Amino acid sequence: MNDEDVNSCQNGAPLSHTGQVLSRAVTFQFALDPNAKQRVLLAKCAGARRFTVNHHLARVKANLDVRSAEREVLGEHGKSPEPSTPSLSWSGFSFINEFNAWKNGQSDDSPLNDDGSRGLAWRHELPSDVFECASVDAARALENFSASRRGVRGGKPVGFPRFQAKGKVTPSFRLRNRATPGTTPSSQPIRFTDPSHLRLPKFGPVKLFGRTRKVRRMIEAGRFHIYSATLTERAGRWTVSLTGVAAELHQVKRSRSSRHAVPIGVDRGIISLAVAADTNGIPFERFEGVKTLKQAQESLKAANRALARTTPGSKGRQQARSRLAKRHRKVANTRRHLVHQASKSLVDRAQVLVIEDLNVAGMVKNRHLSRSISDAAMAELSRQVLYKATWHGVEVRVADRFFPSSKTCSGCGLVKSELDLSTRTYSCGTCGLVIDRDLNAAINLARWQPKEPTLEKRAEPPNALLLATA
């Protein structure tokens, strides 16, 4: 880190060119409208990323196989099981250095071209960030595999990363901004040239869909710095995600004076996306359930039947696949929009939110409810509430996973031993309370108190600095 980098940081947070402290990780996404030449370059960059990742995985797999074979031979002869072949470093920096030397023709095993030169002949056609960021991605995948094998990684066991094949993985690649916070926006490689164009290295200005006024004003005012741009293709449409750090929201948006002072419990479900109520039993808000996938079943079935009638490899099959992918994209975008509306409404109006720690991954294993649970976007709602609450200064309490919010009577506190999912109305035989099941659970969640002294659990935003600069 040089003197300029030190001066552009304050208490670990970078400073913009206007002196704004940038500590909030954010991402803005836009749809692209590239021309024919830029579309070809986008496809080449996505292919180069797959090529780079497969290159590193093949090297590591070959090294592991050789070392494993040597261990077996040494073990048969009663010798030390330590193989003579040295292990490869799996760090991102070693991968970057190795691949740069390989593609530039500086390694002994660099590819030989027809004209006698060594290295990748097409390496100069693409941004160098494509290769370097792909090397970092391969290193992270192998790191997860190593941590899972050693038992230090939570969640399901992770196997050796899969090789990436065209048509089997989502085309995507990442470009770094290569500019530290504090530099003027006009001197940065990734920047807006006008309200409808974003300049990218090697691409030039690329046309965007949608309004960019908010992002451009934030950049000009020094309230947002771009670390990287991730370009992804889904259903024939390319999108760009601008990841970086922004200044904290205005104090008015973080003020708690005009918000609901009583804690609010949020019960997530299938029929209703979320039902919110406070500790006094007063309903706060009810959000309709997300049923985009259910509503699109007929059109999806028709699109799948049309795809099945096409000839493999034909142009009609490509068109049918594109129509099916567009329908799935519309379902996903509609679901995401509804969840964003619900999470924004909750963090704007509440001081304290209480949500339950649901085992969504386990719930999806129920084959009778898996489709409905996936369509309900329970985990996505929780994720958005957690990170938006951090932005708006809202306290979030996460109730214990085994807290019987649905089985407990909000009137007298009686806990039922059994309560079927089909029972939508809670009836208490002790106090005679009859109440909607989801509303009853929301009231109980609002009254939940943690056992530990820590009352607040905030979501840590993704480390945009590591994503962009590694």
C-alpha positions as CSV (number, residue, x, y, z in Angstrom):
1,M,0.0,0.0,0.0
2,N,1.5,3.4,-1.0
3,D,1.1,6.8,0.7
4,E,-1.9,7.6,-1.5
5,D,-3.7,4.5,-0.4
6,V,-3.0,5.3,3.3
7,N,-4.3,8.8,2.9
8,S,-7.5,7.5,1.2
9,C,-8.4,5.4,4.3
10,Q,-9.9,6.5,7.6
11,N,-10.3,3.9,10.3
12,G,-10.1,1.1,7.7
13,A,-12.7,2.7,5.5
14,P,-11.7,4.2,2.1
15,L,-12.3,7.9,1.3
16,S,-13.7,9.2,-2.0
17,H,-12.2,12.1,-4.0
18,T,-14.5,14.4,-2.1
19,G,-13.5,13.1,1.4
20,Q,-16.6,10.9,1.9
21,V,-16.1,7.9,4.1
22,L,-17.1,4.8,2.1
23,S,-18.0,1.9,4.3
24,R,-21.2,0.4,2.9
25,A,-20.9,-2.5,0.4
26,V,-23.5,-2.1,-2.4
27,T,-24.2,-3.4,-5.9
28,F,-26.1,-1.9,-8.7
29,Q,-27.3,-4.0,-11.7
30,F,-28.2,-2.9,-15.2
31,A,-29.1,-4.7,-18.4
32,L,-26.8,-4.2,-21.3
33,D,-27.6,-3.5,-25.0
34,P,-24.2,-4.4,-26.6
35,N,-23.6,-4.1,-30.4
36,A,-22.6,-7.1,-32.5
37,K,-18.9,-6.6,-32.0
38,Q,-19.3,-6.2,-28.2
39,R,-21.5,-9.4,-28.1
40,V,-18.7,-11.4,-29.7
41,L,-16.2,-10.0,-27.2
42,L,-18.5,-10.8,-24.3
43,A,-18.8,-14.4,-25.4
44,K,-15.0,-14.6,-25.8
45,C,-14.4,-13.2,-22.3
46,A,-16.8,-15.7,-20.8
47,G,-15.0,-18.5,-22.7
48,A,-11.6,-17.3,-21.5
49,R,-12.8,-17.4,-17.9
50,R,-13.9,-21.0,-18.4
51,F,-10.6,-21.8,-20.1
52,T,-8.6,-20.3,-17.2
53,V,-10.5,-22.0,-14.5
54,N,-10.2,-25.4,-16.2
55,H,-6.5,-24.8,-16.7
56,H,-5.9,-24.4,-13.0
57,L,-8.2,-27.3,-12.0
58,A,-6.4,-29.6,-14.4
59,R,-3.0,-28.7,-13.0
60,V,-4.1,-29.3,-9.5
61,K,-5.9,-32.5,-10.2
62,A,-2.9,-33.9,-12.1
63,N,-0.7,-33.0,-9.2
64,L,-3.0,-34.6,-6.6
65,D,-3.2,-37.8,-8.7
66,V,0.6,-38.0,-9.0
67,R,1.1,-37.5,-5.3
68,S,-1.6,-40.0,-4.5
69,A,0.0,-42.7,-6.7
70,E,3.5,-42.0,-5.2
71,R,2.0,-42.5,-1.7
72,E,0.6,-45.8,-2.7
73,V,3.9,-47.0,-4.1
74,L,5.9,-45.8,-1.0
75,G,3.3,-47.4,1.3
76,E,3.8,-50.8,-0.5
77,H,7.5,-50.7,0.1
78,G,7.1,-49.6,3.8
79,K,8.7,-46.2,3.2
80,S,7.7,-42.8,4.3
81,P,4.4,-41.9,2.7
82,E,5.6,-38.4,1.8
83,P,5.8,-38.2,-2.0
84,S,8.7,-36.7,-3.9
85,T,6.5,-34.6,-6.2
86,P,6.0,-31.2,-4.5
87,S,2.5,-29.9,-4.0
88,L,1.2,-26.9,-5.8
89,S,0.2,-23.7,-4.2
90,W,-3.5,-23.0,-4.3
91,S,-3.4,-19.3,-3.6
92,G,-4.8,-16.8,-6.0
93,F,-1.5,-14.9,-6.4
94,S,0.4,-18.1,-7.4
95,F,-2.4,-19.0,-9.8
96,I,-2.2,-15.5,-11.4
97,N,1.6,-15.6,-11.7
98,E,1.6,-19.1,-13.2
99,F,-1.1,-18.4,-15.7
100,N,0.4,-15.1,-16.8
101,A,3.8,-16.8,-17.4
102,W,2.0,-19.6,-19.3
103,K,-0.1,-17.5,-21.5
104,N,2.7,-15.0,-22.2
105,G,5.0,-17.8,-23.4
106,Q,7.5,-17.6,-20.5
107,S,6.9,-21.2,-19.2
108,D,8.4,-24.3,-20.6
109,D,5.0,-25.8,-21.2
110,S,3.5,-22.7,-22.8
111,P,1.5,-23.4,-26.0
112,L,3.4,-23.3,-29.3
113,N,1.8,-21.3,-32.1
114,D,2.1,-21.9,-35.9
115,D,4.4,-19.0,-36.4
116,G,6.9,-20.3,-33.8
117,S,5.9,-18.0,-31.0
118,R,4.9,-19.2,-27.6
119,G,1.9,-18.3,-25.5
120,L,-1.8,-17.7,-26.2
121,A,-2.1,-15.9,-29.5
122,W,-5.4,-14.3,-28.6
123,R,-4.5,-13.1,-25.1
124,H,-4.2,-9.4,-26.2
125,E,-7.7,-9.4,-27.6
126,L,-9.3,-9.6,-24.1
127,P,-8.9,-7.6,-20.9
128,S,-6.2,-9.1,-18.6
129,D,-8.6,-8.9,-15.7
130,V,-10.6,-11.8,-17.2
131,F,-7.7,-14.2,-16.7
132,E,-6.6,-12.9,-13.3
133,C,-10.1,-12.8,-11.8
134,A,-10.8,-16.3,-13.1
135,S,-7.6,-17.5,-11.4
136,V,-8.8,-16.0,-8.1
137,D,-12.2,-17.8,-8.6
138,A,-10.4,-21.1,-9.1
139,A,-8.3,-20.6,-6.0
140,R,-11.4,-19.9,-3.9
141,A,-13.2,-23.0,-5.2
142,L,-10.2,-25.1,-4.3
143,E,-9.9,-23.4,-0.9
144,N,-13.6,-24.4,-0.2
145,F,-12.8,-27.9,-1.2
146,S,-9.7,-28.0,1.1
147,A,-11.6,-26.5,4.0
148,S,-14.5,-29.0,3.6
149,R,-12.1,-31.9,3.4
150,R,-10.4,-30.8,6.6
151,G,-13.8,-30.4,8.3
152,V,-13.4,-26.7,9.0
153,R,-16.1,-25.5,6.6
154,G,-19.7,-25.4,7.7
155,G,-22.6,-26.7,5.6
156,K,-22.7,-29.6,3.2
157,P,-19.4,-31.2,2.2
158,V,-17.9,-29.7,-0.9
159,G,-16.1,-31.9,-3.5
160,F,-13.4,-31.1,-6.0
161,P,-14.6,-28.2,-8.2
162,R,-16.2,-29.3,-11.4
163,F,-14.7,-28.5,-14.8
164,Q,-16.6,-25.8,-16.6
165,A,-18.1,-26.7,-20.0
166,K,-19.8,-24.4,-22.5
167,G,-23.5,-24.6,-22.2
168,K,-23.4,-26.1,-18.7
169,V,-22.4,-23.1,-16.7
170,T,-23.7,-19.5,-16.7
171,P,-21.5,-17.3,-18.9
172,S,-19.9,-14.7,-16.6
173,F,-16.7,-12.9,-16.0
174,R,-15.4,-10.0,-13.8
175,L,-13.4,-6.8,-14.5
176,R,-11.7,-4.8,-11.8
177,N,-11.8,-1.0,-11.8
178,R,-8.1,-0.8,-10.9
179,A,-8.5,2.6,-9.3
180,T,-8.3,3.3,-5.6
181,P,-10.9,5.4,-3.8
182,G,-9.9,9.0,-4.0
183,T,-9.3,9.2,-7.7
184,T,-11.6,11.3,-9.8
185,P,-14.4,9.3,-11.7
186,S,-13.2,10.5,-15.1
187,S,-9.8,8.8,-14.7
188,Q,-11.2,5.4,-13.7
189,P,-11.3,2.5,-16.3
190,I,-14.9,1.7,-15.5
191,R,-17.0,4.8,-15.6
192,F,-20.2,6.3,-17.1
193,T,-19.5,8.3,-20.2
194,D,-23.1,9.6,-20.5
195,P,-26.5,8.7,-19.0
196,S,-26.9,5.6,-21.1
197,H,-23.4,4.2,-21.6
198,L,-20.8,2.5,-19.4
199,R,-17.2,2.4,-20.4
200,L,-15.5,-1.0,-19.9
201,P,-11.8,-1.9,-20.7
202,K,-11.4,-3.2,-24.2
203,F,-15.2,-2.8,-24.8
204,G,-15.5,0.9,-25.0
205,P,-18.9,2.5,-24.2
206,V,-21.6,-0.1,-23.8
207,K,-25.2,0.9,-23.9
208,L,-27.3,0.3,-20.8
209,F,-31.0,-0.1,-20.2
210,G,-32.7,1.6,-17.3
211,R,-32.0,4.8,-15.4
212,T,-28.5,5.5,-14.2
213,R,-29.1,8.9,-12.7
214,K,-28.9,7.7,-9.1
215,V,-25.6,5.9,-9.5
216,R,-24.0,8.6,-11.6
217,R,-24.9,11.3,-9.0
218,M,-23.5,9.1,-6.2
219,I,-20.2,8.7,-8.1
220,E,-20.0,12.4,-9.0
221,A,-20.7,13.4,-5.3
222,G,-18.0,10.9,-4.1
223,R,-20.6,8.7,-2.4
224,F,-19.9,5.6,-4.4
225,H,-16.7,4.0,-5.7
226,I,-16.8,1.1,-8.1
227,Y,-14.5,-1.8,-7.3
228,S,-15.5,-4.3,-10.0
229,A,-18.0,-5.0,-12.8
230,T,-19.4,-8.5,-13.1
231,L,-21.0,-9.3,-16.5
232,T,-23.4,-12.2,-16.7
233,E,-25.5,-13.7,-19.5
234,R,-28.9,-15.2,-18.7
235,A,-31.6,-16.1,-21.2
236,G,-29.8,-14.2,-24.0
237,R,-29.5,-11.0,-22.0
238,W,-26.3,-9.6,-20.6
239,T,-26.3,-7.7,-17.3
240,V,-23.6,-5.8,-15.5
241,S,-23.3,-5.7,-11.7
242,L,-21.3,-2.8,-10.4
243,T,-19.9,-3.7,-6.9
244,G,-18.3,-1.2,-4.7
245,V,-18.5,0.8,-1.5
246,A,-20.8,3.7,-0.8
247,A,-21.2,6.3,2.0
248,E,-23.7,5.7,4.8
249,L,-27.3,6.7,4.1
250,H,-28.4,10.1,5.1
251,Q,-29.2,10.6,8.8
252,V,-32.9,11.2,8.0
253,K,-33.2,7.7,6.5
254,R,-31.4,6.2,9.5
255,S,-33.5,8.1,12.1
256,R,-35.5,6.0,14.5
257,S,-37.8,8.8,15.8
258,S,-40.5,8.3,13.2
259,R,-40.5,4.5,13.3
260,H,-42.6,2.0,15.1
261,A,-41.2,2.0,18.6
262,V,-42.5,-1.5,19.6
263,P,-40.6,-4.6,18.4
264,I,-42.2,-6.2,15.4
265,G,-42.2,-9.9,14.7
266,V,-42.1,-11.2,11.1
267,D,-43.4,-14.6,10.4
268,R,-42.5,-16.0,7.0
269,G,-44.7,-18.4,5.2
270,I,-46.0,-19.9,1.9
271,I,-49.5,-18.5,1.7
272,S,-48.3,-15.1,2.9
273,L,-44.8,-14.0,2.1
274,A,-44.6,-12.4,5.6
275,V,-47.0,-11.4,8.4
276,A,-45.8,-8.7,10.7
277,A,-47.2,-7.7,14.1
278,D,-46.0,-6.0,17.3
279,T,-45.8,-7.1,20.9
280,N,-49.2,-5.6,21.7
281,G,-50.9,-7.9,19.2
282,I,-51.6,-5.2,16.7
283,P,-51.1,-6.3,13.0
284,F,-48.4,-4.3,11.4
285,E,-48.5,-5.4,7.7
286,R,-49.2,-8.5,5.6
287,F,-47.4,-9.2,2.4
288,E,-49.0,-11.5,-0.2
289,G,-47.3,-14.7,-0.9
290,V,-44.9,-15.0,-3.8
291,K,-46.6,-17.3,-6.4
292,T,-44.8,-16.4,-9.6
293,L,-43.7,-19.9,-10.3
294,K,-47.1,-21.4,-9.6
295,Q,-48.7,-18.8,-11.9
296,A,-46.3,-19.5,-14.7
297,Q,-46.6,-23.3,-14.6
298,E,-48.9,-23.4,-17.7
299,S,-46.7,-21.3,-19.8
300,L,-43.6,-23.2,-18.6
301,K,-45.2,-26.5,-19.5
302,A,-46.0,-25.2,-23.0
303,A,-42.5,-24.0,-23.5
304,N,-41.0,-27.3,-22.3
305,R,-43.3,-29.3,-24.6
306,A,-42.2,-27.0,-27.5
307,L,-38.6,-27.6,-26.7
308,A,-39.1,-31.4,-26.5
309,R,-40.5,-31.4,-30.1
310,T,-37.5,-29.7,-31.6
311,T,-34.5,-31.4,-33.3
312,P,-31.3,-31.4,-31.3
313,G,-28.8,-29.0,-32.7
314,S,-31.3,-27.2,-34.9
315,K,-32.0,-23.5,-34.9
316,G,-35.6,-24.1,-33.8
317,R,-34.2,-25.8,-30.7
318,Q,-32.1,-22.8,-29.8
319,Q,-35.1,-20.5,-30.2
320,A,-37.2,-22.8,-28.0
321,R,-34.5,-22.9,-25.3
322,S,-34.4,-19.1,-25.4
323,R,-38.1,-18.8,-25.0
324,L,-38.1,-21.2,-22.0
325,A,-35.1,-19.3,-20.4
326,K,-36.9,-16.0,-20.8
327,R,-40.0,-17.3,-19.0
328,H,-37.8,-18.5,-16.1
329,R,-36.0,-15.2,-16.0
330,K,-39.3,-13.3,-15.8
331,V,-40.4,-15.5,-12.9
332,A,-37.1,-14.9,-11.0
333,N,-37.2,-11.2,-11.6
334,T,-40.8,-10.8,-10.5
335,R,-40.0,-12.8,-7.3
336,R,-37.0,-10.7,-6.5
337,H,-39.0,-7.5,-7.0
338,L,-41.7,-8.5,-4.6
339,V,-39.2,-9.5,-2.0
340,H,-37.4,-6.2,-2.3
341,Q,-40.6,-4.3,-1.8
342,A,-41.4,-6.3,1.4
343,S,-38.0,-6.0,2.9
344,K,-37.8,-2.3,2.1
345,S,-41.1,-1.6,3.8
346,L,-40.1,-3.5,6.9
347,V,-36.8,-1.7,7.5
348,D,-38.3,1.7,6.7
349,R,-41.0,1.5,9.3
350,A,-39.6,-0.5,12.2
351,Q,-37.0,0.2,14.9
352,V,-36.7,-3.5,16.0
353,L,-37.4,-6.5,13.9
354,V,-37.6,-10.1,15.1
355,I,-37.3,-12.9,12.5
356,E,-37.0,-16.7,13.0
357,D,-34.0,-18.8,12.0
358,L,-35.7,-21.2,9.6
359,N,-34.0,-24.2,8.3
360,V,-35.0,-23.5,4.7
361,A,-32.5,-26.0,3.2
362,G,-34.1,-28.8,5.3
363,M,-37.6,-27.6,4.5
364,V,-37.0,-27.9,0.8
365,K,-36.3,-31.6,1.2
366,N,-40.0,-32.1,1.7
367,R,-41.1,-33.2,-1.8
368,H,-44.7,-32.1,-1.2
369,L,-43.7,-28.5,-0.3
370,S,-40.4,-28.0,-2.0
371,R,-41.7,-26.1,-5.0
372,S,-43.9,-23.9,-2.8
373,I,-41.1,-23.2,-0.3
374,S,-38.7,-22.4,-3.1
375,D,-41.2,-20.0,-4.7
376,A,-41.9,-18.3,-1.4
377,A,-38.3,-17.0,-1.2
378,M,-38.1,-17.3,2.6
379,A,-34.3,-17.3,2.7
380,E,-34.0,-14.3,0.3
381,L,-36.4,-12.2,2.4
382,S,-34.3,-12.9,5.5
383,R,-31.1,-12.0,3.6
384,Q,-32.5,-8.7,2.3
385,V,-33.9,-7.7,5.7
386,L,-30.6,-8.4,7.4
387,Y,-28.4,-6.3,5.1
388,K,-30.9,-3.5,4.6
389,A,-31.4,-3.2,8.4
390,T,-27.7,-2.6,8.7
391,W,-28.0,0.3,6.3
392,H,-31.0,1.9,8.0
393,G,-29.9,1.4,11.6
394,V,-32.6,-1.2,12.4
395,E,-32.0,-3.7,15.2
396,V,-32.7,-7.3,14.1
397,R,-33.2,-10.1,16.5
398,V,-33.1,-13.7,15.2
399,A,-35.3,-16.0,17.2
400,D,-34.0,-19.5,18.0
401,R,-34.8,-22.1,15.3
402,F,-36.7,-24.3,17.8
403,F,-38.8,-21.4,19.3
404,P,-42.5,-22.7,18.9
405,S,-43.9,-19.4,17.5
406,S,-46.8,-21.1,15.7
407,K,-47.7,-23.5,18.5
408,T,-47.7,-20.9,21.3
409,C,-50.9,-19.1,22.2
410,S,-50.3,-15.3,22.1
411,G,-53.0,-14.8,24.7
412,C,-52.1,-17.1,27.5
413,G,-48.8,-18.7,26.5
414,L,-50.0,-22.3,26.2
415,V,-47.8,-24.4,23.9
416,K,-49.6,-27.0,21.8
417,S,-47.8,-30.3,21.3
418,E,-49.1,-30.7,17.7
419,L,-50.2,-28.3,15.1
420,D,-50.7,-29.4,11.5
421,L,-49.6,-27.2,8.6
422,S,-53.2,-27.4,7.2
423,T,-54.6,-25.7,10.3
424,R,-54.6,-22.0,9.3
425,T,-56.5,-20.8,12.4
426,Y,-55.1,-21.1,15.9
427,S,-57.7,-22.0,18.6
428,C,-56.7,-22.1,22.2
429,G,-58.7,-24.4,24.5
430,T,-57.6,-22.6,27.6
431,C,-58.3,-18.9,27.0
432,G,-60.6,-19.3,24.0
433,L,-58.4,-17.2,21.7
434,V,-59.1,-17.7,18.0
435,I,-56.6,-16.0,15.7
436,D,-55.0,-16.4,12.3
437,R,-52.1,-18.8,12.6
438,D,-49.5,-16.5,10.9
439,L,-50.6,-13.5,12.9
440,N,-50.3,-15.5,16.2
441,A,-46.7,-16.5,15.2
442,A,-45.8,-13.0,14.4
443,I,-47.0,-11.7,17.8
444,N,-45.0,-14.4,19.6
445,L,-41.9,-13.6,17.6
446,A,-42.2,-9.9,18.5
447,R,-42.3,-10.9,22.2
448,W,-39.3,-13.2,21.9
449,Q,-36.3,-12.4,24.1
450,P,-32.9,-13.9,23.6
451,K,-31.2,-15.9,26.3
452,E,-27.8,-14.3,25.6
453,P,-27.0,-10.7,26.5
454,T,-26.5,-9.9,22.9
455,L,-29.8,-8.6,21.5
456,E,-28.7,-7.7,18.0
457,K,-27.6,-9.8,15.1
458,R,-26.6,-7.7,12.1
459,A,-25.7,-9.1,8.7
460,E,-22.2,-8.4,7.5
461,P,-22.3,-7.1,3.9
462,P,-20.2,-9.0,1.4
463,N,-16.6,-7.9,1.3
464,A,-16.6,-5.9,-1.9
465,L,-13.0,-5.1,-1.5
466,L,-11.9,-8.8,-1.6
467,L,-14.3,-9.5,-4.4
468,A,-12.8,-6.8,-6.6
469,T,-9.2,-6.6,-5.7
470,A,-8.1,-10.2,-5.0
